[in-house]
Structures are given as C-alpha cells and as structure tokens.
Amino acid sequence: MDTEKFICPCLRGLRLSVLSYGEAHRTFHKAFMSAQRVRGGVPLAQTLAERILVHLRTHPVDADAKDVPLHVTQDGIADAIGAQVAHVSRALKALELRAHVRAHLAHPRGARRRSRAYTLTDEGHARARDLQMPAGRAEPPAPTAATHAIGVPAGRERQHAALVAALDEAADGAPRIVLVEGHAGMGKSRLLDAFGASAKARGARVLRASAAPTGAEQLVGPLGPALEPLGFERRFRAHTAGTPRERALAAAIGSLDSGAKADPIVVMLDDLHLAGPSVAEFLHGLALALPKGTRALLIVAFRQEEAWALPNGPLYTALTPLREMTSARHVSLPPLDAAGIAGLLKDAGADHVPGELLERVTRESGGNPLYALAMADAMLDGIDEEDFFPASVRALATGRFAGLGERELGVLQAAAVCGPESDYDTLARVSDADETSLLAALDVLFDRLLIEEEPAEGQDALRLRFAHPKVRDAVLADMSASRRRWLEARRGDAARQQR
C-alpha cells in the first residue's frame, strides 16, 4: 500500500505552529521588555495607542527630519512594543485623527525606500507624559496563568476558563476533547491563540494546525502534521497490519501516549468543518481509544453554521457522537454584549470610536467581534452611515446565504422585506410559495441558522426573526429593485388584510 497517497495530501495547505515553553517565554519576555523600555520611567499605558505615545516620546525626532531611525516607522514601532503591524497601523491612524501624532516621509536608516515617520504633536507629548511614572526596574513577570490571562479576548473569559479546566483534567490523566463552536467571526481562533499561551505557561506542549479544503475525503486531515513532532508518520509507516485508518489510529494513539509522558499535550485543530466528516469520525475514534492516564487534550474548533447546515448530513452525523462522549466538553461562543465589544475595541487600539457609538456598534454587529472590528476600521477616516455596513462585513454576511436554492432564497428575501422579525401568517402572505414549499424552505433556513423561531410573548403564535441583523441587510442589498418593490407591495396587501 502506498502510504504517500494517504499522508501527503494531509500535509498541504495547513498551518502548523509548535512552540516550546522556552520559546514562548522568550517571546513574551522580549515583548514585555520592549513595551516597558522608556527613558526615565516605566509606562502605565494599557491600550496600544497609549503604548505608541510613550514609545514615541522616548524616541523623539525632528518633525521634518529626512533621515530617521527605524523605530519611529510603523514597522519599527510594532517591533519595539511587541505588537502586530496591522494593529499598530490602525492605532497610528486613530492617533493622527486625534492630532496626537503627525507623519512625514523620511528615509529610515538601513532601509532602501522612504517610509512614513511618526512624531508627537504638543497634545501627544502631554498625553504621553501623563502615562509615565518615576523610574523603576521592570522585571518580566513569571509566566503564570494569571500573566497570560491578560491576553484573553474580551468577553471570552468564561470560555477560556473552561479550556483551562479541561487542561487540568487532562493533566491529571483523564484525556479530554473540547468542541469549540461559533459562527464565523466569533473569535474561535483568537480564543485558541490565548489558550495556547496559557497552556504553555502551565507546562503543556501545544501542537496546532488548521484545516484547509482539499475537495476530497481526508484520512486524518490536519491531525497528521500536527502530530508529526511526536513521530506520527514514522509510527504510521511502522504499522503494516490493518486498513490505513486503523494504522493511522494506532500511530496517533502511540504518538500522544508517548509524547504526553513528559508533559501534557494539547492538540488544537482549527476550522474542522473544512476538513470534513472523515476527520471528525477519526477524532471520535481517537478520543474513544486514548487510554486512561494519557495526559492529552484535543481541541477542535468549527463554524456552527457549517456543522448544522444539513441535519443528518455527513458532518452533522460525524459530530453527533463526538458531542455525546462523556469525555467531551463543549465551549460555545455567543455574541458579545456591549461591555465585551467595548473591551474588544480597546484591546485593538480602536479608541477613535466614540463611547456613544458603542451601543450602536454592538447592535449593528450583532455582537460579532469580526464585524465590530471591521466597523471600527471603517471609522478611522471619519464616521458616516456606510461604516456600519463595510464591504468586508457585507461579503461575510452574503456568504451566509450563498448557495441557497431558489425556493429557500425567495422565502429569505420575503422574510427580509417583512422586517427584522415577523410572524408566520405575514410571511406566508408575502411569499409566493405554497404552504408545503414554505415550510420546507423554512426548515432549511432554520438549519442554516439564518432564521430563528421563538414563541411570541403572550401569544400562541411563533415569531420568525433573522439570526443576525447584517444577514438581513445583505439580503436586501443583494436583491433586485424590482423584486424588492414587488415583495413590499405584497407586504402592504398583507398588512391591510390583517387589520
């Protein structure tokens, strides 16, 4: 049997990150010391924008200097304070809008091309001065769970604590599998990032990979390359008896059991829905077969709408036994509330969003972190109505109903014209579908998590409402003007008939 046929496809299109505890600690130490290094003081800055202000105050250059040090450019600032360039870019734009920094083109020393160099305005100097305190020696904190809890995404503290609890159970010799699910943009990857740092700080070895669509059934999917540092492929080749799946299962069990003897092992697989049902079935077999005493924690993250898109379909069926395992733990990511959105924007350095708009950002985003961040990005150059429905959000929302059949799309369009929510009788009158077709279409829309039903307050009737406000906006924007006018006329007729 040619094992390349089964293993090699699993290695393509995947991201794998395996960091030792020592590497994580050195990375954290460097970032911490860079952020703390100021002339004559230690910054008290909490937000990214404040850290940038303190950094620029301690590295002053002339506002019209032609040659400047690298550390007053965007990339240099990001490297000095240990932040991502994209986040620093957003924060600098916000600081420019608030007249705290100014930028001019200059030649960074050692670079070939000119770049934007940043200096503080008088207002920026005053603000940065307020953020500093008398000098004191800054020692990097011990890499404890409390230290890394600082990086937990806003509003996801409870979910992070659930993952830590599952790790503690696994470290005691009770192997666990955790299913992390949420809609697209709810922050599954960010949560895994934060938990990965916490797990390393607690002495665990963390292996991580993300699935990619291959268009074909996969044997082990992203699990193969994730386990490769533990000798998975060598063990797979050594097993000669049984089917390829039986050999892969034996190799995975041996890799985890052997690797977890020194330190607990955490294996995180992101975007399981892209890998497909065969990988979910393999994970179920692996979780069942891991012997007691194996200090291993498996974490799989997937999009909720993908898992429930087709009840009794392949992915739904494959995930059902995983959900029902006694060793399984469930972590769901619901929409963020106003406090969570406020914390999210603060962590992202989006302090250009006025406090009075936070409630609207929360409402318009439906508590979706990715949508809220996209809206904040759109507000960097000023605030207008279009910022609450930027192109990136529209594309994601449109993707939620892409691929619907003509019947289902027609009912979804009728529901959008009826409003954020409606009752069944109104929708039946507005839609041009007969009752049998309407009910069948609604079943699909319920399964795709596009429409929700709930009892009307004080009534026996059911209310139908869009699961996310931006999906409705996208449906209306995607509809032809003639069809929308026709549906609005039918809605008017329905309203008159109900009087």
C-alpha positions as CSV (number, residue, x, y, z in Angstrom):
1,M,0.0,0.0,0.0
2,D,1.4,3.4,-1.0
3,T,1.3,5.4,2.2
4,E,2.2,8.6,0.4
5,K,-1.4,8.5,-1.1
6,F,-2.8,8.9,2.4
7,I,-0.3,11.1,4.3
8,C,0.9,13.6,1.7
9,P,-2.4,15.2,0.9
10,C,-2.8,15.9,4.7
11,L,0.3,18.0,4.7
12,R,-0.7,20.5,2.0
13,G,-2.4,23.8,2.8
14,L,-2.1,23.6,6.5
15,R,-0.6,26.0,9.1
16,L,1.4,24.3,11.9
17,S,2.7,26.1,15.0
18,V,4.7,24.1,17.6
19,L,6.4,26.3,20.2
20,S,8.2,25.1,23.2
21,Y,7.6,26.7,26.6
22,G,11.1,28.3,26.5
23,E,10.4,29.9,23.1
24,A,7.0,31.2,24.4
25,H,8.7,32.7,27.5
26,R,11.5,34.3,25.5
27,T,8.9,35.8,23.1
28,F,6.8,37.2,26.0
29,H,10.0,38.5,27.8
30,K,11.1,40.4,24.6
31,A,7.7,41.9,24.1
32,F,7.3,42.9,27.7
33,M,10.8,44.5,28.0
34,S,10.3,46.4,24.7
35,A,7.0,47.8,25.9
36,Q,8.5,48.8,29.3
37,R,11.7,50.4,27.9
38,V,11.3,54.1,28.3
39,R,13.7,56.9,29.1
40,G,13.4,57.8,32.8
41,G,10.3,55.9,33.6
42,V,8.0,52.9,33.2
43,P,4.8,53.4,31.1
44,L,1.5,52.8,32.6
45,A,-0.1,52.5,29.2
46,Q,-2.9,50.0,28.8
47,T,-4.1,50.5,25.3
48,L,-2.0,50.0,22.1
49,A,-2.4,53.7,21.2
50,E,-1.0,54.7,24.7
51,R,1.9,52.4,24.3
52,I,2.7,54.0,21.0
53,L,2.6,57.5,22.5
54,V,5.0,56.5,25.3
55,H,7.4,54.9,22.8
56,L,7.4,58.0,20.5
57,R,8.0,60.3,23.5
58,T,11.1,58.3,24.4
59,H,12.4,58.2,20.8
60,P,11.9,61.8,19.6
61,V,13.0,63.0,16.2
62,D,12.5,66.3,14.4
63,A,9.2,66.7,12.7
64,D,10.9,67.4,9.3
65,A,13.9,65.1,9.6
66,K,14.9,63.5,6.4
67,D,16.9,60.6,7.9
68,V,15.2,58.9,10.9
69,P,15.8,55.8,13.0
70,L,13.7,52.7,12.1
71,H,11.9,52.7,15.4
72,V,9.8,55.8,14.5
73,T,8.3,54.0,11.5
74,Q,5.3,51.8,11.6
75,D,7.3,48.5,11.4
76,G,9.8,49.7,13.9
77,I,7.2,50.8,16.4
78,A,5.5,47.4,16.1
79,D,8.7,45.6,16.7
80,A,9.7,47.8,19.6
81,I,6.4,47.4,21.5
82,G,5.8,43.8,20.6
83,A,2.5,44.3,18.6
84,Q,1.2,43.3,15.2
85,V,1.9,45.7,12.3
86,A,-1.8,45.7,11.3
87,H,-2.8,46.7,14.8
88,V,-0.2,49.4,15.0
89,S,-1.3,50.8,11.7
90,R,-4.9,51.2,12.9
91,A,-3.8,52.8,16.1
92,L,-1.5,55.3,14.3
93,K,-4.3,56.3,12.0
94,A,-6.5,56.9,15.1
95,L,-3.8,59.0,16.8
96,E,-3.4,61.1,13.6
97,L,-7.1,61.8,13.6
98,R,-6.9,62.9,17.2
99,A,-3.9,65.1,16.4
100,H,-1.7,63.3,18.8
101,V,0.9,62.3,16.2
102,R,1.9,63.6,12.8
103,A,3.6,61.7,10.0
104,H,6.0,62.8,7.2
105,L,8.0,60.9,4.6
106,A,11.6,60.2,5.6
107,H,14.4,57.7,4.9
108,P,14.8,55.1,7.7
109,R,18.5,54.3,8.4
110,G,19.4,51.0,6.8
111,A,16.3,50.9,4.6
112,R,16.2,51.4,0.8
113,R,12.9,53.2,0.5
114,R,11.3,56.1,2.3
115,S,8.6,55.4,4.8
116,R,6.3,57.4,7.0
117,A,8.0,58.6,10.1
118,Y,5.9,59.5,13.2
119,T,6.4,62.2,15.7
120,L,4.3,63.5,18.6
121,T,2.3,66.8,18.5
122,D,2.2,69.0,21.5
123,E,-1.1,67.3,22.6
124,G,0.6,63.9,22.1
125,H,3.6,64.9,24.2
126,A,1.2,66.0,27.0
127,R,-0.7,62.8,26.8
128,A,2.4,60.6,26.8
129,R,3.9,62.5,29.8
130,D,0.7,61.7,31.8
131,L,1.2,58.0,31.0
132,Q,4.6,57.7,32.7
133,M,5.7,57.3,36.3
134,P,9.0,57.6,38.2
135,A,11.7,55.1,37.1
136,G,11.7,51.7,38.5
137,R,13.2,48.4,37.4
138,A,10.9,46.4,35.2
139,E,11.4,42.7,35.6
140,P,9.4,40.3,33.4
141,P,6.7,38.6,35.4
142,A,6.8,34.9,35.9
143,P,5.0,33.0,33.1
144,T,1.9,32.0,35.1
145,A,-1.7,31.5,34.1
146,A,-2.6,34.9,35.6
147,T,0.0,36.6,33.5
148,H,-1.3,35.2,30.2
149,A,-4.9,35.8,31.2
150,I,-4.2,39.4,30.2
151,G,-4.3,38.2,26.6
152,V,-7.7,36.6,26.9
153,P,-10.1,38.1,24.3
154,A,-12.6,40.5,25.8
155,G,-15.8,38.8,26.7
156,R,-14.4,35.3,26.4
157,E,-13.1,34.8,29.9
158,R,-15.6,32.1,30.8
159,Q,-14.8,30.1,27.6
160,H,-11.0,30.5,28.3
161,A,-11.6,29.2,31.9
162,A,-13.5,26.2,30.6
163,L,-10.5,25.3,28.4
164,V,-8.1,25.7,31.3
165,A,-10.3,23.4,33.4
166,A,-10.3,20.8,30.6
167,L,-6.5,21.0,30.5
168,D,-6.3,20.4,34.3
169,E,-8.4,17.3,33.9
170,A,-6.2,16.1,31.1
171,A,-3.0,16.8,33.1
172,D,-4.4,14.6,35.9
173,G,-4.5,11.6,33.4
174,A,-8.1,12.0,32.1
175,P,-7.8,12.6,28.3
176,R,-10.4,15.1,27.1
177,I,-11.7,16.5,23.9
178,V,-13.3,20.0,23.7
179,L,-15.6,21.2,20.9
180,V,-15.3,24.9,20.3
181,E,-18.1,26.2,18.1
182,G,-19.4,29.6,17.0
183,H,-20.5,31.5,13.9
184,A,-17.9,32.9,11.5
185,G,-16.1,35.8,13.1
186,M,-17.0,35.0,16.7
187,G,-13.3,34.7,17.7
188,K,-12.6,31.0,17.8
189,S,-9.0,31.4,16.5
190,R,-8.4,34.3,18.9
191,L,-9.6,32.1,21.8
192,L,-7.3,29.3,20.7
193,D,-4.4,31.8,20.5
194,A,-4.9,32.9,24.1
195,F,-5.4,29.5,25.4
196,G,-2.3,28.2,23.7
197,A,-0.3,30.8,25.6
198,S,-1.9,29.8,28.8
199,A,-1.4,26.1,28.2
200,K,2.4,26.6,27.5
201,A,2.6,28.7,30.7
202,R,1.2,25.8,32.6
203,G,3.8,23.4,31.3
204,A,1.9,21.8,28.4
205,R,3.3,21.2,24.9
206,V,1.0,22.8,22.4
207,L,0.6,21.5,18.8
208,R,-1.7,23.4,16.4
209,A,-2.9,23.2,12.8
210,S,-5.7,24.5,10.7
211,A,-7.7,22.5,8.2
212,A,-7.9,23.6,4.5
213,P,-10.5,22.4,1.9
214,T,-9.0,19.7,-0.3
215,G,-12.1,18.7,-2.3
216,A,-11.6,15.0,-1.3
217,E,-12.0,12.8,1.7
218,Q,-9.1,13.1,4.1
219,L,-7.6,10.3,6.1
220,V,-6.5,12.3,9.2
221,G,-6.6,15.8,7.8
222,P,-4.7,18.4,9.9
223,L,-4.2,15.9,12.7
224,G,-1.3,14.2,10.8
225,P,1.0,17.2,10.5
226,A,0.0,18.4,14.0
227,L,1.3,15.1,15.5
228,E,4.4,14.9,13.3
229,P,6.7,16.3,16.0
230,L,5.6,13.3,18.1
231,G,6.6,10.8,15.4
232,F,3.2,10.2,13.8
233,E,4.4,9.4,10.3
234,R,7.2,7.1,11.5
235,R,4.7,5.2,13.5
236,F,2.2,5.1,10.7
237,R,4.8,3.6,8.4
238,A,5.9,1.1,11.0
239,H,2.4,-0.3,11.3
240,T,1.8,-2.7,8.4
241,A,-1.3,-4.6,9.5
242,G,-4.9,-3.3,9.1
243,T,-6.5,-0.7,7.0
244,P,-4.9,2.8,6.5
245,R,-7.4,4.2,9.0
246,E,-6.6,1.6,11.6
247,R,-2.8,2.1,11.1
248,A,-3.3,5.9,11.4
249,L,-5.3,5.5,14.6
250,A,-2.7,3.3,16.2
251,A,0.0,5.8,15.2
252,A,-1.9,8.7,16.7
253,I,-2.6,6.9,19.9
254,G,1.1,5.9,20.2
255,S,2.3,9.4,19.5
256,L,0.0,11.0,22.1
257,D,0.6,8.4,24.7
258,S,4.4,8.5,24.3
259,G,4.6,12.3,24.0
260,A,2.4,13.1,27.0
261,K,4.7,11.2,29.4
262,A,7.0,14.1,29.9
263,D,4.5,17.0,29.7
264,P,0.7,17.2,29.0
265,I,0.0,17.5,25.3
266,V,-2.6,19.9,23.8
267,V,-3.6,19.4,20.2
268,M,-5.6,22.3,18.7
269,L,-7.3,21.8,15.3
270,D,-9.0,24.9,13.8
271,D,-11.6,25.0,11.1
272,L,-12.6,21.3,11.4
273,H,-15.6,22.0,9.1
274,L,-13.1,22.4,6.2
275,A,-11.6,19.0,6.9
276,G,-14.9,17.3,6.6
277,P,-16.8,14.4,8.3
278,S,-14.0,11.8,7.8
279,V,-11.7,13.7,10.1
280,A,-14.4,14.2,12.7
281,E,-15.0,10.5,12.6
282,F,-11.3,9.8,13.1
283,L,-11.2,12.2,16.1
284,H,-14.1,10.3,17.6
285,G,-12.2,7.1,17.3
286,L,-9.1,8.6,18.7
287,A,-10.9,10.1,21.7
288,L,-12.5,6.8,22.4
289,A,-9.2,4.8,22.1
290,L,-6.9,7.0,24.2
291,P,-6.1,5.0,27.3
292,K,-6.7,6.4,30.7
293,G,-3.7,8.1,32.0
294,T,-2.8,9.7,28.7
295,R,-2.3,13.4,29.5
296,A,-3.7,14.7,26.3
297,L,-6.3,17.4,25.5
298,L,-7.8,17.6,22.0
299,I,-9.5,20.8,21.0
300,V,-11.4,21.2,17.7
301,A,-13.0,24.4,16.5
302,F,-15.5,24.7,13.8
303,R,-18.2,27.0,12.4
304,Q,-21.6,26.4,13.9
305,E,-23.5,27.2,10.7
306,E,-21.4,24.6,8.8
307,A,-22.0,21.9,11.4
308,W,-25.7,22.4,11.5
309,A,-26.2,23.2,7.8
310,L,-27.6,19.8,6.9
311,P,-29.2,17.8,9.7
312,N,-28.4,14.1,9.4
313,G,-25.9,15.1,6.7
314,P,-22.3,13.8,6.8
315,L,-20.7,16.5,9.0
316,Y,-23.6,16.7,11.4
317,T,-23.7,12.9,11.7
318,A,-20.0,12.7,12.3
319,L,-20.1,15.3,15.0
320,T,-23.0,13.8,16.9
321,P,-21.1,11.0,18.6
322,L,-18.3,13.5,19.5
323,R,-20.8,15.8,21.2
324,E,-22.2,12.9,23.2
325,M,-18.9,11.5,24.6
326,T,-18.6,11.6,28.4
327,S,-15.0,12.9,28.0
328,A,-16.2,15.7,25.7
329,R,-16.5,19.3,26.8
330,H,-18.5,22.0,24.9
331,V,-17.5,25.6,24.5
332,S,-19.8,27.8,22.6
333,L,-19.0,31.4,21.6
334,P,-22.2,33.5,21.8
335,P,-22.4,37.2,20.6
336,L,-20.6,39.7,22.8
337,D,-22.6,42.2,24.9
338,A,-21.8,45.9,24.9
339,A,-19.1,45.5,27.6
340,G,-17.4,42.8,25.5
341,I,-17.5,44.9,22.4
342,A,-16.0,47.9,24.3
343,G,-13.2,45.7,25.7
344,L,-12.6,44.2,22.2
345,L,-12.2,47.7,20.6
346,K,-10.0,48.8,23.5
347,D,-7.7,45.8,23.1
348,A,-7.5,46.6,19.3
349,G,-6.5,50.2,20.0
350,A,-9.7,51.5,18.4
351,D,-10.0,54.4,20.8
352,H,-11.2,56.6,17.9
353,V,-14.7,55.1,18.2
354,P,-16.7,57.5,20.4
355,G,-18.3,55.9,23.5
356,E,-21.7,57.0,22.5
357,L,-21.5,54.8,19.4
358,L,-20.5,51.6,21.2
359,E,-24.2,50.6,21.7
360,R,-24.9,51.0,18.0
361,V,-21.7,49.1,17.0
362,T,-22.9,46.3,19.4
363,R,-26.3,46.3,17.9
364,E,-25.3,46.6,14.2
365,S,-22.6,43.9,14.6
366,G,-24.9,41.6,16.4
367,G,-22.1,41.1,18.9
368,N,-19.9,39.5,16.3
369,P,-16.2,40.5,17.1
370,L,-15.1,40.4,13.5
371,Y,-17.9,42.6,12.3
372,A,-17.3,45.1,15.1
373,L,-13.6,45.4,14.3
374,A,-14.4,45.9,10.6
375,M,-16.8,48.7,11.6
376,A,-14.1,50.3,13.8
377,D,-11.6,50.1,10.9
378,A,-14.1,51.8,8.6
379,M,-14.4,54.7,11.1
380,L,-10.7,55.5,11.0
381,D,-11.1,58.2,8.3
382,G,-14.3,59.7,9.9
383,I,-17.7,58.3,10.8
384,D,-20.6,58.0,8.4
385,E,-23.5,55.7,7.8
386,E,-21.6,53.4,5.5
387,D,-19.2,52.5,8.3
388,F,-21.9,50.3,9.9
389,F,-22.0,48.1,6.8
390,P,-18.5,48.0,5.4
391,A,-17.7,45.9,2.3
392,S,-15.9,43.1,4.3
393,V,-19.0,42.7,6.6
394,R,-21.3,42.6,3.6
395,A,-19.2,39.9,1.9
396,L,-19.2,37.7,5.1
397,A,-22.9,38.2,5.6
398,T,-23.7,37.4,1.9
399,G,-21.7,34.2,2.3
400,R,-24.1,33.0,4.9
401,F,-26.9,32.5,2.4
402,A,-24.8,31.8,-0.7
403,G,-25.7,28.5,-2.3
404,L,-29.3,28.5,-1.2
405,G,-31.8,27.0,-3.6
406,E,-34.2,29.3,-5.5
407,R,-37.1,28.4,-3.2
408,E,-35.2,29.0,0.0
409,L,-33.7,32.3,-1.2
410,G,-37.2,33.5,-2.2
411,V,-38.5,32.9,1.3
412,L,-35.4,34.5,2.8
413,Q,-36.0,37.6,0.7
414,A,-39.6,37.7,1.7
415,A,-38.6,37.5,5.3
416,A,-36.1,40.3,4.9
417,V,-38.8,42.6,3.4
418,C,-41.1,41.7,6.3
419,G,-38.6,43.2,8.7
420,P,-36.1,42.0,11.3
421,E,-38.8,39.7,12.6
422,S,-42.3,38.7,11.5
423,D,-45.0,36.1,12.2
424,Y,-45.7,33.1,10.0
425,D,-49.0,34.4,8.7
426,T,-47.4,37.6,7.3
427,L,-44.6,35.7,5.7
428,A,-47.0,33.2,4.1
429,R,-48.9,36.1,2.6
430,V,-45.8,37.9,1.3
431,S,-44.0,34.9,0.0
432,D,-45.2,33.4,-3.3
433,A,-44.5,29.9,-2.1
434,D,-47.4,27.5,-1.3
435,E,-47.6,26.2,2.3
436,T,-45.8,23.0,1.7
437,S,-42.9,24.7,-0.1
438,L,-42.8,27.5,2.6
439,L,-42.5,25.0,5.4
440,A,-39.8,23.1,3.6
441,A,-37.9,26.3,2.9
442,L,-38.1,27.4,6.5
443,D,-36.7,24.1,7.6
444,V,-33.6,24.8,5.5
445,L,-33.3,28.3,6.8
446,F,-33.6,27.2,10.4
447,D,-31.0,24.5,9.8
448,R,-28.6,27.0,8.2
449,L,-29.1,29.2,11.3
450,L,-30.3,32.1,9.1
451,I,-33.8,32.4,10.6
452,E,-34.8,31.6,14.2
453,E,-38.2,30.9,15.6
454,E,-39.4,31.7,19.1
455,P,-42.8,32.0,20.8
456,A,-44.4,35.4,20.6
457,E,-44.8,37.0,24.0
458,G,-48.2,36.3,25.5
459,Q,-49.4,34.5,22.3
460,D,-49.5,31.0,20.9
461,A,-48.1,32.1,17.6
462,L,-44.4,31.9,16.7
463,R,-42.2,34.8,15.7
464,L,-39.6,34.4,13.0
465,R,-36.5,36.6,13.1
466,F,-33.2,36.9,11.4
467,A,-30.4,35.3,13.4
468,H,-28.1,38.3,12.6
469,P,-29.1,41.8,11.5
470,K,-26.4,42.1,8.9
471,V,-27.6,39.0,7.1
472,R,-30.9,40.7,6.6
473,D,-29.1,43.9,5.4
474,A,-27.1,41.8,3.0
475,V,-30.2,40.0,1.6
476,L,-31.9,43.4,1.0
477,A,-28.8,44.8,-0.7
478,D,-28.4,41.7,-2.9
479,M,-32.0,41.8,-4.1
480,S,-33.0,43.4,-7.4
481,A,-35.0,46.6,-7.0
482,S,-38.0,45.2,-9.0
483,R,-38.3,42.1,-6.8
484,R,-38.0,44.2,-3.6
485,R,-40.8,46.5,-4.8
486,W,-43.0,43.5,-5.6
487,L,-42.4,42.0,-2.2
488,E,-43.0,45.3,-0.5
489,A,-46.4,45.6,-2.3
490,R,-47.3,42.1,-1.1
491,R,-46.3,43.1,2.4
492,G,-48.6,46.2,2.2
493,D,-51.5,44.0,1.0
494,A,-50.8,41.5,3.9
495,A,-50.9,44.4,6.4
496,R,-54.3,45.6,5.1
497,Q,-55.7,42.0,5.2
498,Q,-54.7,41.6,8.8
499,R,-56.5,44.7,10.0
